[in-house]
Amino acid sequence: MTKQRKVTIYLSLALILSGLGLLFAHVWHPYQLAVDGQTLHVRTTAFSLRGLLRQLNYELQPGDRTSIDPDSLSLSLPDRLSLQRSRQVVIDNDDTSLELQSSELLPANLLQAAGIPLFPDDLLMRDGRIIDPREPLPGGQEVRLQFLPAKQITLIIDGQTQTIFTQKNTLAEALLEANIALNPEDRLSAPPETQLQAQNAFTLAKAQSLIVTIDNQTISGLSAAPTVGEALAELGLAPQNLDRSIPLEGRPLPPNGQISLTHVAESISLVKDESAFSYTYQLDPEAELDTTSVITPGQLGLLVSRQRNRLENGVIIRTLDEGPWKASDPSDAVLGTGTKVVVRTEVVDGQTLEYWRKLSVYATSYYPAEFDNGAITRSGLPLTKGIVAVAASWYNALEMQPVYVPGYGRGIIADSGYGIPGRYWIDLGYDDENWISWHDWTVIYFLTPVPAYVQAILP
């Protein structure tokens, strides 16, 4: 080997060694490795991130997240590298627990990976504390989260749909939280104390102001009723019978709240025109003497006219006459004249009288000196005290009948006179010396014995 060739070989080896030295100096490099947020400073020779991690005795696991492809070979790795290790994540949701292996730090993304949609007012808790689902969790640690889904309320307010998410337990609390005030007159489809479920649907009709005009009077109130008729009923003004409202009862409440109510009534009056009935008499052996019985009652004839009045708010606006129509024809009555003689006793002027008839009569008195031709009675007896005269129409049936007149005493019917038209009349006889003037009503008792013929009707 020549000297020149040796020099060439030595120079080549020197260049190779120099190149290897330069290469070694290049790959022997300091790195900043962030593991789960903690920075490690490492100086080593590495051609891949996986190789670098193996030098640190860590084998990548499924779910780990790295800043570069861990298996990509390079003579020049980035100075800054990161590793987010996967860990077990448990999410408690209602009565179930979901488990997943993930390196994700954001809770919202963990929920999405677990198939749990996140809605407004859903709550997420860790270690008993509420956390923000958009704030990252510490890396590299096992995590247990509790998901509290918000209750969803679909609320229709006067036809407009509103969706509410809440963590409250009752409907009233949820409405208060949503700044929806309830008035006593509002109509809510469920009681305010209703316990909320995961999904809820309610309707709310807000009460509106109403002004009801009745005649010249106005009444104000609130109502959430769907119709005019129901609103009036809530205000204690329920239409009755023929009442009418504007708008009509079955219509929705007017936007301006103005309702007119007219009280309508009908009254019916009957005008009666009676036609009299006549009557006849017949003897009634079952009725006592001088009494009247009803054998067949009479009935008035009746002609009826009907008048129908229509009133609005108490004022008659229309009158309709109907009729006349005949309700009944007159029917004649039959009255009985009593013929039954009943003997009775009575104490008069201290005396016990037994009589079979007594009548109310108008009494006058007379005495012999009044007559020029003497005082001879129709019976032929001289006029003296005890002689009683009656109307000529009575005399034949009552001649020589013993009688008693209170204040006068006993006597017999032994004379007749002209009488007083329209009155039962007697004339009490006296002597000239003891004459007493009579012009008064009194009673005459017809004493026993009862005569063989008794005139039932005295003319």
C-alpha positions as CSV (number, residue, x, y, z in Angstrom):
1,M,0.0,0.0,0.0
2,T,1.4,3.3,-1.0
3,K,1.7,6.2,1.3
4,Q,-0.8,8.2,-0.7
5,R,-3.4,5.6,-0.4
6,K,-3.0,5.4,3.4
7,V,-3.5,9.1,3.6
8,T,-6.7,8.8,1.6
9,I,-8.1,6.1,3.9
10,Y,-7.3,8.0,7.0
11,L,-8.9,11.1,5.7
12,S,-12.1,9.2,4.8
13,L,-12.3,7.6,8.2
14,A,-11.8,11.0,9.8
15,L,-14.7,12.4,7.7
16,I,-16.9,9.4,8.6
17,L,-16.2,9.8,12.3
18,S,-16.7,13.5,12.1
19,G,-20.1,12.9,10.3
20,L,-21.1,10.4,12.9
21,G,-20.2,12.8,15.6
22,L,-22.2,15.5,14.0
23,L,-25.1,13.1,13.7
24,F,-24.9,12.0,17.3
25,A,-24.7,15.6,18.4
26,H,-27.9,16.3,16.4
27,V,-30.1,13.4,17.7
28,W,-28.9,13.7,21.2
29,H,-31.4,16.5,21.9
30,P,-33.2,18.1,24.8
31,Y,-37.0,17.7,24.8
32,Q,-39.9,19.3,26.8
33,L,-42.5,16.5,27.2
34,A,-45.8,17.5,28.7
35,V,-47.5,14.5,30.3
36,D,-51.1,15.1,31.6
37,G,-50.1,18.8,31.8
38,Q,-46.9,18.2,33.7
39,T,-43.7,19.2,31.9
40,L,-40.7,16.9,31.8
41,H,-37.3,17.9,30.5
42,V,-35.6,15.0,28.7
43,R,-32.3,14.8,26.8
44,T,-32.0,11.7,24.7
45,T,-31.6,10.2,21.3
46,A,-35.0,9.4,19.8
47,F,-36.4,8.9,16.3
48,S,-40.1,8.6,17.3
49,L,-42.3,9.7,20.2
50,R,-43.2,6.0,21.0
51,G,-39.4,5.3,21.2
52,L,-38.9,8.3,23.4
53,L,-41.7,7.2,25.8
54,R,-40.3,3.7,26.0
55,Q,-37.0,5.2,27.1
56,L,-39.1,6.6,29.9
57,N,-40.6,3.2,30.6
58,Y,-44.1,4.1,29.4
59,E,-45.9,2.1,26.8
60,L,-48.7,4.0,25.0
61,Q,-52.3,2.8,25.7
62,P,-55.4,2.8,23.6
63,G,-57.0,6.2,24.0
64,D,-53.8,8.1,24.8
65,R,-53.6,11.3,22.9
66,T,-50.2,12.6,21.6
67,S,-49.2,15.8,20.0
68,I,-47.6,14.0,17.0
69,D,-48.0,10.5,15.4
70,P,-46.1,8.4,18.0
71,D,-44.9,6.0,15.3
72,S,-43.7,8.6,12.8
73,L,-39.9,8.3,12.4
74,S,-37.8,11.4,12.2
75,L,-34.2,12.5,12.8
76,S,-35.6,15.8,14.0
77,L,-38.5,15.4,16.5
78,P,-40.2,18.6,17.7
79,D,-38.6,20.2,20.8
80,R,-42.0,20.3,22.5
81,L,-44.1,17.1,22.8
82,S,-47.2,16.2,24.7
83,L,-49.0,13.1,26.0
84,Q,-52.5,13.0,27.4
85,R,-53.0,9.6,29.0
86,S,-56.3,7.9,28.8
87,R,-58.0,7.0,32.1
88,Q,-61.3,5.5,33.3
89,V,-64.3,7.9,33.3
90,V,-67.5,6.9,35.1
91,I,-70.7,9.0,34.4
92,D,-73.6,8.4,36.7
93,N,-76.8,9.2,34.9
94,D,-80.1,8.6,36.7
95,D,-80.0,5.0,37.8
96,T,-77.3,3.9,35.4
97,S,-73.5,4.3,35.2
98,L,-71.6,4.6,32.0
99,E,-67.9,3.7,31.8
100,L,-65.4,4.8,29.1
101,Q,-61.7,5.0,28.6
102,S,-60.7,8.4,27.4
103,S,-58.0,11.1,27.5
104,E,-60.6,13.8,26.9
105,L,-60.4,16.6,29.4
106,L,-63.6,18.6,28.6
107,P,-66.6,17.2,30.5
108,A,-68.9,18.3,27.7
109,N,-67.0,16.1,25.2
110,L,-67.0,13.2,27.6
111,L,-70.8,13.4,27.8
112,Q,-71.0,13.5,24.0
113,A,-68.7,10.5,23.8
114,A,-71.0,8.7,26.2
115,G,-74.1,9.6,24.0
116,I,-75.5,12.0,26.5
117,P,-76.8,15.3,25.0
118,L,-76.2,18.4,27.0
119,F,-79.1,20.8,27.3
120,P,-79.4,24.2,29.0
121,D,-79.7,23.9,32.8
122,D,-78.4,20.3,32.8
123,L,-76.0,20.0,35.8
124,L,-72.7,18.1,36.0
125,M,-71.2,17.3,39.4
126,R,-67.8,16.0,40.5
127,D,-67.0,15.1,44.1
128,G,-70.3,16.6,45.2
129,R,-69.6,20.0,43.5
130,I,-71.2,21.4,40.4
131,I,-68.6,21.9,37.7
132,D,-68.6,23.7,34.4
133,P,-68.9,21.2,31.6
134,R,-66.6,23.4,29.4
135,E,-63.8,23.7,32.0
136,P,-61.1,21.0,31.5
137,L,-60.6,18.3,34.1
138,P,-57.2,17.3,35.6
139,G,-55.4,14.8,33.3
140,G,-54.3,11.3,34.1
141,Q,-56.7,10.7,37.0
142,E,-59.7,8.5,37.1
143,V,-62.9,10.6,37.0
144,R,-66.4,10.0,38.3
145,L,-69.1,12.5,37.2
146,Q,-72.7,12.8,38.1
147,F,-75.0,14.0,35.4
148,L,-78.3,15.7,36.5
149,P,-80.4,16.3,33.4
150,A,-82.7,19.3,33.5
151,K,-86.4,18.7,33.4
152,Q,-87.9,19.9,30.2
153,I,-91.2,21.8,30.2
154,T,-93.1,22.5,27.0
155,L,-95.4,25.4,28.1
156,I,-98.1,26.8,25.7
157,I,-99.0,30.3,26.9
158,D,-102.1,31.7,25.1
159,G,-101.2,29.6,22.1
160,Q,-97.5,30.4,22.1
161,T,-95.1,27.5,22.8
162,Q,-92.2,28.1,25.2
163,T,-89.6,25.5,26.3
164,I,-88.2,25.7,29.8
165,F,-85.4,23.7,31.3
166,T,-85.2,23.5,35.1
167,Q,-83.7,21.7,38.0
168,K,-86.8,22.6,40.1
169,N,-89.1,19.9,41.5
170,T,-92.5,21.5,41.1
171,L,-94.3,23.4,38.3
172,A,-94.8,26.5,40.5
173,E,-91.0,26.7,41.3
174,A,-90.1,26.3,37.6
175,L,-92.6,29.0,36.6
176,L,-91.2,31.3,39.2
177,E,-87.7,30.6,38.1
178,A,-88.7,31.5,34.5
179,N,-90.2,34.8,35.7
180,I,-93.7,33.6,34.8
181,A,-96.1,35.1,37.3
182,L,-99.4,33.4,38.1
183,N,-102.6,35.3,38.9
184,P,-105.5,33.6,40.7
185,E,-107.7,33.9,37.6
186,D,-105.1,32.3,35.3
187,R,-105.9,28.8,34.0
188,L,-103.1,26.3,34.4
189,S,-103.6,22.8,33.0
190,A,-102.2,21.2,36.2
191,P,-102.0,22.2,39.8
192,P,-99.0,24.5,40.6
193,E,-97.7,21.9,43.1
194,T,-97.4,19.2,40.4
195,Q,-94.2,17.3,40.6
196,L,-92.1,17.6,37.4
197,Q,-91.0,14.6,35.4
198,A,-88.2,14.4,32.8
199,Q,-90.6,15.6,30.1
200,N,-93.6,17.8,30.8
201,A,-96.2,19.6,28.8
202,F,-98.6,22.2,30.2
203,T,-100.8,25.0,29.0
204,L,-101.3,28.3,30.6
205,A,-104.1,30.7,29.7
206,K,-103.4,34.1,31.2
207,A,-106.4,36.0,32.5
208,Q,-107.3,39.2,30.7
209,S,-109.2,42.3,31.9
210,L,-112.9,42.3,31.1
211,I,-115.5,45.1,31.3
212,V,-119.1,43.9,31.2
213,T,-121.8,46.4,30.4
214,I,-125.3,45.6,31.7
215,D,-127.8,48.4,30.9
216,N,-126.0,51.5,32.3
217,Q,-123.9,49.5,34.8
218,T,-120.3,48.3,34.2
219,I,-118.6,45.5,36.0
220,S,-114.8,44.8,35.7
221,G,-113.0,41.6,36.3
222,L,-110.3,39.1,35.2
223,S,-110.9,35.8,33.4
224,A,-108.9,33.2,31.4
225,A,-112.0,31.4,30.3
226,P,-112.0,30.3,26.6
227,T,-115.5,31.6,25.9
228,V,-117.6,34.6,26.8
229,G,-120.2,32.4,28.5
230,E,-117.7,30.8,30.8
231,A,-116.1,34.2,31.6
232,L,-119.4,35.7,32.5
233,A,-120.1,32.7,34.8
234,E,-116.8,33.2,36.6
235,L,-117.8,36.8,37.2
236,G,-121.1,35.7,38.7
237,L,-123.0,37.0,35.6
238,A,-123.9,33.7,33.9
239,P,-126.5,34.3,31.2
240,Q,-129.9,32.8,32.1
241,N,-132.7,31.6,29.8
242,L,-133.2,34.3,27.1
243,D,-130.2,36.5,28.1
244,R,-127.9,37.4,25.3
245,S,-124.4,38.7,25.1
246,I,-122.2,40.5,22.6
247,P,-120.0,38.7,21.6
248,L,-122.2,35.5,21.8
249,E,-121.6,33.1,24.7
250,G,-119.8,30.5,22.7
251,R,-117.3,33.0,21.2
252,P,-113.7,33.6,22.4
253,L,-113.1,36.6,24.6
254,P,-112.7,39.8,22.6
255,P,-109.2,41.3,22.4
256,N,-110.5,44.6,23.9
257,G,-112.2,42.8,26.8
258,Q,-115.5,44.6,26.1
259,I,-118.7,42.5,26.7
260,S,-122.3,43.6,26.6
261,L,-124.9,41.5,28.5
262,T,-128.6,42.0,28.1
263,H,-131.0,40.4,30.6
264,V,-134.0,39.2,28.7
265,A,-137.1,37.9,30.3
266,E,-140.7,37.1,29.4
267,S,-143.7,37.6,31.7
268,I,-147.1,36.2,31.0
269,S,-150.2,37.7,32.6
270,L,-153.7,36.2,32.5
271,V,-156.8,38.4,32.3
272,K,-159.9,36.5,33.5
273,D,-163.5,37.4,32.6
274,E,-166.0,35.5,34.7
275,S,-169.6,34.8,33.7
276,A,-172.0,34.2,36.5
277,F,-174.0,31.0,37.0
278,S,-177.6,30.9,38.1
279,Y,-179.1,28.6,40.7
280,T,-182.3,26.9,41.6
281,Y,-183.8,25.7,44.9
282,Q,-185.2,22.4,45.9
283,L,-186.4,20.9,49.2
284,D,-183.7,19.0,51.1
285,P,-185.1,16.7,53.7
286,E,-181.6,16.1,55.1
287,A,-180.9,19.8,55.8
288,E,-182.3,21.5,59.0
289,L,-185.2,23.8,58.7
290,D,-184.3,27.4,57.7
291,T,-180.8,26.4,56.4
292,T,-179.5,26.2,52.9
293,S,-177.5,23.3,51.6
294,V,-175.5,22.9,48.4
295,I,-176.8,20.0,46.4
296,T,-175.0,20.7,43.2
297,P,-172.2,23.4,43.3
298,G,-172.2,26.0,40.6
299,Q,-169.2,26.9,38.5
300,L,-168.4,30.3,37.0
301,G,-167.8,30.5,33.3
302,L,-164.2,31.6,32.6
303,L,-162.9,33.4,29.5
304,V,-159.1,34.0,29.6
305,S,-156.9,36.3,27.6
306,R,-153.1,36.0,27.8
307,Q,-150.6,38.8,27.5
308,R,-146.9,38.0,26.8
309,N,-144.4,40.7,27.6
310,R,-140.7,40.7,26.6
311,L,-138.4,42.7,28.9
312,E,-134.8,43.7,28.3
313,N,-132.9,44.8,31.4
314,G,-136.3,45.3,33.1
315,V,-137.9,47.4,30.4
316,I,-140.9,46.1,28.4
317,I,-139.9,46.2,24.7
318,R,-142.7,44.1,23.2
319,T,-146.2,43.0,24.2
320,L,-148.2,40.3,22.5
321,D,-151.8,39.6,23.2
322,E,-153.0,36.0,22.9
323,G,-156.6,34.8,23.1
324,P,-159.2,35.1,24.4
325,W,-159.9,31.4,25.0
326,K,-162.8,29.8,26.9
327,A,-161.5,28.0,29.9
328,S,-164.9,26.8,31.1
329,D,-168.6,27.3,30.6
330,P,-170.9,28.4,33.6
331,S,-172.6,25.6,35.4
332,D,-175.8,26.3,37.4
333,A,-176.0,25.4,41.1
334,V,-178.7,23.6,42.9
335,L,-179.3,24.7,46.4
336,G,-181.3,22.8,49.0
337,T,-183.9,24.3,51.3
338,G,-183.9,22.5,54.6
339,T,-187.1,20.8,55.7
340,K,-185.9,18.8,58.6
341,V,-187.4,19.9,61.9
342,V,-185.1,19.6,64.9
343,V,-186.4,20.4,68.5
344,R,-184.0,22.3,70.6
345,T,-183.9,23.9,74.1
346,E,-182.5,27.2,75.1
347,V,-182.7,29.4,78.3
348,V,-184.1,32.8,77.5
349,D,-185.0,35.4,80.0
350,G,-184.4,32.8,82.7
351,Q,-186.9,30.3,81.2
352,T,-186.1,27.1,79.5
353,L,-187.7,27.1,76.1
354,E,-188.3,24.1,73.9
355,Y,-188.6,25.2,70.3
356,W,-188.5,23.9,66.8
357,R,-187.8,27.1,64.9
358,K,-186.4,30.6,65.5
359,L,-186.2,33.5,63.2
360,S,-184.8,37.0,63.3
361,V,-187.7,39.4,62.8
362,Y,-188.5,43.1,63.0
363,A,-191.0,43.8,65.8
364,T,-193.6,46.6,66.2
365,S,-196.4,46.8,68.8
366,Y,-200.1,47.7,68.8
367,Y,-203.0,48.2,71.3
368,P,-206.8,48.4,71.2
369,A,-207.2,52.1,71.3
370,E,-205.6,52.4,67.9
371,F,-208.7,51.0,66.2
372,D,-212.1,52.8,65.8
373,N,-214.1,49.6,65.4
374,G,-212.6,47.8,68.4
375,A,-209.7,45.5,68.7
376,I,-211.0,42.2,67.2
377,T,-208.2,40.1,65.8
378,R,-208.3,37.9,62.7
379,S,-208.7,34.8,65.0
380,G,-211.7,36.5,66.7
381,L,-209.8,36.9,70.0
382,P,-209.8,40.3,71.6
383,L,-206.5,42.2,71.3
384,T,-204.6,41.9,74.5
385,K,-201.0,41.2,75.7
386,G,-200.0,37.8,74.3
387,I,-201.6,38.2,70.9
388,V,-198.9,38.3,68.1
389,A,-199.7,39.3,64.6
390,V,-197.7,38.2,61.5
391,A,-197.8,38.9,57.8
392,A,-200.9,37.6,56.1
393,S,-198.7,35.2,54.0
394,W,-197.6,33.5,57.2
395,Y,-200.9,33.4,59.0
396,N,-202.6,30.3,57.6
397,A,-199.5,28.1,58.3
398,L,-198.9,29.5,61.8
399,E,-202.4,30.3,63.2
400,M,-202.5,29.7,67.0
401,Q,-198.8,28.7,67.1
402,P,-197.3,29.3,70.6
403,V,-194.2,31.6,70.4
404,Y,-191.8,33.4,72.7
405,V,-190.2,36.8,72.1
406,P,-187.4,37.9,74.4
407,G,-188.4,40.9,76.4
408,Y,-192.1,40.4,75.6
409,G,-192.7,36.8,76.8
410,R,-195.0,34.1,75.6
411,G,-197.8,34.5,73.1
412,I,-199.8,33.0,70.3
413,I,-200.1,33.9,66.6
414,A,-203.7,35.0,66.4
415,D,-203.7,38.0,64.1
416,S,-202.3,39.2,60.7
417,G,-201.3,42.5,59.2
418,Y,-199.7,44.0,56.1
419,G,-196.2,43.5,57.3
420,I,-193.1,45.4,56.1
421,P,-192.0,44.5,52.5
422,G,-188.6,42.9,52.4
423,R,-188.5,42.0,56.1
424,Y,-189.7,39.2,58.4
425,W,-192.2,41.2,60.6
426,I,-194.3,40.6,63.7
427,D,-196.6,42.9,65.7
428,L,-196.8,42.4,69.4
429,G,-200.2,43.0,71.1
430,Y,-200.8,44.9,74.3
431,D,-203.6,46.2,76.4
432,D,-204.1,50.0,76.4
433,E,-202.8,50.2,80.0
434,N,-199.5,48.3,79.5
435,W,-198.6,49.2,75.9
436,I,-194.8,49.4,75.1
437,S,-193.6,50.7,71.8
438,W,-191.5,48.3,69.7
439,H,-189.4,49.2,66.7
440,D,-186.5,46.9,66.7
441,W,-185.0,43.6,65.5
442,T,-185.6,40.6,67.8
443,V,-185.9,36.9,67.7
444,I,-189.1,34.8,67.7
445,Y,-189.1,31.3,69.0
446,F,-191.7,28.8,67.7
447,L,-192.5,26.6,70.6
448,T,-193.5,23.0,70.8
449,P,-195.6,21.1,69.9
450,V,-194.6,21.0,66.3
451,P,-197.6,21.5,64.0
452,A,-198.6,18.8,61.6
453,Y,-197.7,21.0,58.6
454,V,-194.5,23.0,58.6
455,Q,-194.0,25.5,55.9
456,A,-190.4,25.1,54.7
457,I,-190.0,28.5,53.1
458,L,-191.7,31.4,54.7
459,P,-192.5,34.1,52.2
